[in-house]
Amino acid sequence: MNNEEKLKTFLLDKTTSDGSMGELGYDENLYTLGILDSLAFIQLIRFLEEEFGVAVGDGEVIPKNFETINNIVGFLEKKQDAS
């Protein structure tokens, strides 16, 4: 499973109980869809740190990095390349 699919699966598991958002696209805004709220965001950060071995700094917690699945994957790739 690639990073995009891992993130999509995680987000859907945490935010929907019936799979109704199964068609979530990689460029859809996670905030406006209501997928990321404050609790889901904290869970997402923890997931990224545990699953991908990256540390998310306070200065990196900006909407642009987490608006879409593709943005999150780009953020991850930059973090992993810097390691």
Buried (B, 14 or more C-beta within 10 A) or exposed (E): EEBEEBBBEBBBEBBEEEEEBEEBEBEBBBEEBEBBEEEBBEBBBEBBEEEBEBEBEEEBEEEEBBBBBBBBBBBBEEBEEEE
